[in-house]
């Protein structure tokens, strides 16, 4: 839904606003996006 879309754009905004994201941050963002896409696929 919209909440998932908002959190995804928030994560991307934070990652891009930080010049060079840490490896952990990048990994966390990847996990978050993976989880979000899985959830949205399941809902559809």
C-alpha positions, 0 to 999 in steps of 0.5 A: 500500500501507500505506507510501503511506498512511503517507507521505501522512498524514505529509505532511498532519501536517507541513503542518497542524502548521506554521501557514502552509505555504510556497508551495513546501511546499504545492506539494511536498505537492500533487505528492507526493499526486498521485504517490501517487494515480497509483501506487496507481491503477496498482497496483489 
